[in-house]
């Protein structure tokens, strides 16, 4: 079953532009499915999969014959799993410069796809990222009518408030929060990988996540990146999964994993470049009183994080409930490709997320709220930086503090 992705509309807008289109993202995020869906809608299109060794070897060793055999009479050339090509950017440049054909490629490893290809394709390529389902895409599949109400009515008005177009804001009733919250609970624990979302029951979801986790190591790390330190990398991922929202302490991670500093940095970069984690840097305008360098690390998908510690308890049973919620917010913002930081002083006052988009938006994450209570750290940030908007998100609460101009918003609306 195909669930429409938000990226599809963006890609479609560029199909008649000359640039090469590259869709990159983690394995099992739906790149092949999206590519085939776009391919089906076009005439005179050719679809090539570079997991076919004969095809990719012809591309690698005889690009002219590859073009004449597969793409000569086509208007569109789709190439899936492009990371298996050798000097792929150089070969694409030849086709792009020599023949009038639209090229659309996909690949799972940003290390291979961007670093190897882009240096040959400057000015010739547009890169798009496809992540696992965000919550908006997830709810569009699980409950289309709820999706229509929440995201084409409520969320639209909230965004207009957040970005200064309107001073009013909509409140969500406790009944609607509870109804949507049931879906949030599942998504927060199992994440948004398409095959996981489509799975029929809990056991199948866990089995799919375990397969994604193992495939990530077996294929992405061992085959593509040719990394021999698989055991150390697994230790690193597990350590990071237990430290969500905490500042990275390299010495502690080194002791847990057995990696020296340079190897640790290399492995963290690999995890980031292959869309498992993302480093968030501090928002700092006063190095004397504020943390300036230490990053925090979040997982792009909660399900991937939870399989690393083999914990699929529901939120109200978890001791790491706050970590799950915080990682959800980070993941949603990162999937929207927003520029986010965190703020922390040397005296430990902290704001979870700061969006630096024109005027700042400060976001604080809570699990359960019952009142408009505002923490001292958030008020301190407000006094120092005058953010355009302040938002406190939680699982259960929708309100507005007129005195402090602070919006209390259900977490699934991030």
C-alpha positions in Angstrom: 0.0 0.0 0.0 1.3 3.5 -0.9 0.9 6.2 1.7 1.3 9.6 0.1 4.5 11.4 1.2 4.8 15.2 1.6 8.0 15.1 -0.4 6.2 13.8 -3.5 4.6 17.2 -4.2 8.0 18.9 -3.8 9.6 16.5 -6.2 6.8 16.8 -8.8 7.4 20.6 -9.0 10.9 20.0 -10.3 10.3 17.2 -12.8 10.3 19.7 -15.7 13.4 21.5 -14.5 16.8 20.5 -15.9 18.6 19.7 -12.7 19.3 16.1 -11.5 17.0 15.3 -8.5 18.6 13.2 -5.7 16.4 11.7 -2.9 18.5 10.5 0.0 17.6 9.1 3.4 17.9 6.1 5.7 17.2 2.6 4.6 13.5 1.6 4.8 12.3 5.2 4.8 10.3 4.7 1.6 12.7 6.0 -1.1 12.1 3.2 -3.6 8.3 3.3 -3.0 8.3 7.0 -3.6 10.5 6.8 -6.7 8.3 4.1 -8.2 5.2 6.1 -7.5 6.6 9.1 -9.4 7.9 6.8 -12.1 4.4 5.3 -12.7 3.0 8.8 -13.4 5.4 9.6 -16.3 5.7 8.5 -19.9 8.9 7.6 -21.6 10.5 6.9 -18.3 13.1 4.2 -17.5 13.7 2.7 -14.0 17.1 1.2 -13.1 18.0 -0.4 -9.8 21.8 -0.4 -9.0 21.4 -3.5 -6.7 21.5 -5.3 -10.1 25.3 -5.9 -10.3 25.3 -6.3 -14.1 23.6 -2.9 -14.6 25.8 -1.1 -12.1 29.0 -2.6 -13.5 28.0 -1.4 -17.0 27.4 2.1 -15.6 30.7 2.0 -13.8 32.8 0.7 -16.7 31.1 1.8 -20.0 28.8 4.8 -19.5 28.2 5.3 -23.2 26.9 1.8 -23.6 24.8 2.1 -20.4 23.2 5.2 -21.9 22.6 3.7 -25.3 21.2 0.5 -23.8 18.9 1.9 -21.1 18.3 5.6 -21.6 18.7 6.5 -25.2 15.0 6.9 -26.0 13.8 8.0 -22.6 12.8 11.4 -21.3 13.2 10.4 -17.6 15.9 8.2 -16.1 15.3 6.9 -12.6 18.2 5.2 -10.7 17.6 3.6 -7.4 20.3 2.6 -4.8 22.7 5.0 -6.5 25.3 4.7 -3.7 26.5 1.5 -5.3 27.9 3.4 -8.3 31.7 4.1 -8.4 32.5 7.7 -9.4 28.7 8.1 -9.9 28.8 11.9 -10.0 31.3 11.9 -12.8 29.2 9.5 -14.8 26.0 11.5 -14.2 27.8 14.6 -15.3 28.6 13.0 -18.6 24.9 12.0 -19.2 23.7 15.4 -18.0 26.1 17.4 -20.1 25.8 15.2 -23.2 22.1 14.2 -23.4 18.8 16.0 -22.7 17.3 13.6 -20.2 15.8 14.2 -16.7 17.7 12.2 -14.1 16.2 11.2 -10.7 18.3 9.2 -8.3 18.0 7.8 -4.8 20.4 6.5 -2.3 20.7 5.6 1.4 24.2 6.7 2.3 24.7 10.5 2.3 28.4 9.7 2.6 28.6 8.2 -0.8 25.8 10.1 -2.5 26.7 13.7 -1.7 30.4 13.6 -1.1 31.1 11.5 -4.2 28.5 13.0 -6.5 28.1 16.6 -5.6 31.7 17.7 -6.3 31.0 16.8 -10.0 27.5 18.1 -10.1 27.7 21.6 -8.6 24.9 23.7 -10.2 23.4 20.5 -11.7 21.7 18.8 -8.7 18.9 19.4 -6.2 19.1 17.2 -3.1 16.0 16.2 -1.2 15.8 14.2 2.1 13.2 11.5 2.7 12.9 10.5 6.3 10.6 7.9 8.0 7.0 9.2 8.3 6.6 12.3 10.4 3.6 12.3 12.7 1.5 14.2 10.2 2.1 11.6 7.5 1.5 8.8 10.1 -1.9 10.2 11.1 -2.9 10.7 7.5 -2.7 6.9 7.1 -4.1 5.9 10.5 -7.1 8.3 10.6 -7.6 10.4 7.5 -10.6 12.4 8.9 -8.7 13.2 12.1 -5.8 14.3 9.9 -8.0 16.6 8.0 -9.3 18.3 11.1 -6.0 18.5 13.0 -3.7 19.6 10.2 -5.9 21.6 7.9 -7.7 23.5 10.6 -6.1 23.5 14.0 -2.4 23.2 13.0 -2.7 25.8 10.2 -4.1 28.4 12.6 -1.4 27.6 15.2 1.4 28.1 12.6 -0.2 31.4 11.6 0.1 32.4 15.3 3.6 31.1 15.8 5.0 32.9 12.8 3.3 36.2 13.5 0.6 36.2 10.9 -2.2 36.2 13.5 -2.5 37.1 17.2 -5.2 34.6 17.9 -4.7 30.9 18.4 -7.0 27.8 18.5 -7.4 25.6 21.5 -7.8 21.9 21.2 -10.5 20.3 23.4 -9.5 17.6 26.0 -11.6 15.1 23.9 -9.6 15.8 20.7 -6.3 15.7 22.6 -7.2 12.3 24.1 -8.4 11.0 20.7 -5.2 12.0 18.9 -3.1 11.1 21.9 -3.8 7.4 21.4 -2.1 7.6 18.0 0.7 9.7 19.4 1.4 7.0 22.1 1.9 4.4 19.4 4.0 6.6 17.1 6.2 7.8 20.0 7.1 4.2 20.9 7.4 2.6 17.5 8.3 5.5 15.3 7.6 6.2 11.6 9.4 3.8 9.4 6.8 3.0 6.7 6.9 -0.8 7.1 6.5 -0.4 10.9 3.5 1.9 10.5 1.9 -0.6 8.1 2.5 -3.6 10.4 -0.6 -5.1 11.8 0.3 -5.7 15.4 2.9 -5.0 18.1 4.9 -8.1 17.5 5.2 -7.5 13.8 6.3 -3.9 14.4 9.1 -5.1 16.7 10.2 -7.7 14.2 10.3 -5.1 11.4 12.3 -2.7 13.6 14.8 -5.5 14.5 15.2 -6.3 10.9 15.8 -2.6 10.0 18.4 -2.3 12.8 20.3 -5.5 11.7 20.1 -4.5 8.0 21.5 -1.1 8.9 24.6 -2.7 10.3 24.9 -5.5 7.7 24.4 -3.4 4.7 25.0 0.3 5.4 27.9 -0.1 7.7 29.6 -3.3 6.6 29.0 -3.3 2.9 28.8 0.3 1.9 31.0 2.0 4.5 33.3 -1.0 5.0 33.6 -0.4 8.7 35.1 -3.2 10.8 34.2 -1.8 14.2 30.6 -3.1 14.2 30.6 -4.1 17.9 31.9 -0.7 19.1 29.3 1.0 17.0 26.5 -1.0 18.5 27.8 -0.1 22.0 27.9 3.6 20.9 24.3 3.6 19.6 23.1 1.9 22.8 25.0 4.5 25.0 23.5 7.4 23.0 20.0 5.9 23.3 20.3 6.1 27.1 21.5 9.7 27.0 18.9 11.4 24.9 18.7 15.1 25.7 22.0 15.1 27.6 25.2 16.9 26.6 27.7 14.6 25.0 30.7 13.7 27.2 33.3 12.2 24.9 35.4 10.7 27.7 32.4 8.7 29.0 31.4 7.5 25.5 35.0 6.5 24.9 35.1 4.4 28.1 31.8 2.7 27.2 32.7 1.9 23.6 36.5 1.4 23.7 36.9 4.0 21.0 39.6 6.7 21.2 38.5 10.3 20.6 39.3 10.4 16.9 37.5 7.1 16.3 34.6 8.2 18.4 34.1 11.4 16.4 34.4 9.3 13.2 31.7 6.9 14.3 29.4 9.7 15.5 29.7 11.3 12.1 28.9 8.0 10.4 25.7 7.7 12.5 24.8 11.3 11.6 25.5 11.0 7.9 23.5 7.8 7.7 20.4 9.5 9.3 20.4 7.6 12.6 21.2 10.5 14.9 21.6 14.3 14.7 23.8 16.5 16.8 22.2 19.7 18.2 24.5 22.6 19.1 23.9 25.1 21.8 22.4 28.6 21.2 25.0 30.9 22.8 25.5 34.6 22.8 27.4 34.8 26.1 30.3 32.4 26.4 31.1 33.5 29.9 27.7 32.3 31.3 26.3 29.9 28.6 27.3 26.5 27.2 28.9 27.2 23.8 30.2 24.0 22.3 28.9 20.7 23.8 26.4 19.1 21.5 23.3 17.1 22.4 22.3 14.0 20.3 18.9 12.9 19.3 17.6 10.0 17.2 15.7 10.8 14.0 13.2 8.0 14.8 12.0 6.9 18.1 11.4 3.3 17.0 15.0 2.9 15.9 16.1 4.3 19.3 13.8 1.9 21.2 15.0 -1.2 19.3 18.6 -0.5 20.4 17.5 -0.8 24.1 14.7 -3.4 23.3 12.1 -1.4 25.2 8.6 -1.1 23.7 6.5 -0.3 26.8 3.9 2.3 26.3 4.6 5.9 27.5 2.7 5.7 30.8 4.7 2.6 31.8 8.2 4.1 31.0 10.8 5.6 33.2 12.2 7.4 30.1 8.9 9.0 29.2 10.4 12.5 29.2 13.3 11.3 26.9 10.8 9.8 24.5 8.8 13.0 24.3 11.9 15.2 23.9 13.3 13.0 21.2 9.9 13.0 19.4 9.9 16.8 19.3 13.5 16.9 18.0 12.7 14.3 15.4 9.7 16.2 14.1 11.6 19.4 13.8 14.6 17.7 12.1 12.3 15.9 9.6 11.0 19.4 8.8 14.6 20.4 8.3 14.3 23.2 10.8 17.4 24.8 12.3 17.3 24.0 16.0 19.6 24.4 19.0 19.3 24.1 22.7 20.1 26.7 25.4 21.9 26.0 28.7 23.7 28.2 31.1 26.7 27.1 33.2 24.4 27.3 36.2 22.2 24.6 34.5 19.2 26.7 33.4 18.0 25.1 30.2 15.5 25.5 27.3 15.0 22.3 25.3 14.9 23.8 21.8 15.5 27.2 20.2 14.4 27.7 16.6 16.5 30.4 15.0 14.2 31.5 12.2 14.1 35.2 12.1 12.8 35.9 15.6 13.6 33.0 17.9 11.0 30.5 19.0 11.7 28.8 22.4 10.2 25.3 22.9 10.0 23.4 26.2 8.9 19.8 26.4 6.9 18.3 29.3 5.1 15.0 29.6 2.0 15.8 31.7 0.7 19.3 32.6 -2.3 20.5 34.5 -1.7 24.3 34.7 0.0 27.2 33.1 3.1 26.8 35.3 6.3 28.3 33.7 9.8 27.2 34.7 12.4 29.7 35.9 14.8 28.8 33.0 12.2 29.6 30.4 11.4 33.0 32.0 15.2 33.7 32.2 15.6 33.0 28.5 12.6 35.2 27.8 14.1 38.1 29.8 17.5 37.8 28.1 16.5 37.2 24.4 12.9 38.3 24.0 11.9 35.3 21.8 9.1 35.9 19.2 7.1 33.0 20.7 7.4 30.6 23.6 5.8 27.2 23.4 5.4 24.5 26.0 4.3 21.2 24.6 2.9 18.2 26.5 0.9 15.1 25.9 -2.3 16.4 27.5 -2.6 20.2 27.7 -3.8 23.1 25.5 -4.0 26.6 26.9 -2.6 30.1 26.6 -0.9 32.4 29.2 -1.8 35.9 28.1 0.3 37.6 30.7 3.6 35.9 29.5 2.4 35.3 25.9 3.1 31.6 26.2 1.3 28.9 24.2 0.7 25.5 25.8 0.3 23.1 22.9 -0.3 19.3 22.5 3.0 17.7 21.6 1.7 16.0 18.4 1.2 19.5 16.8 4.9 20.2 16.7 
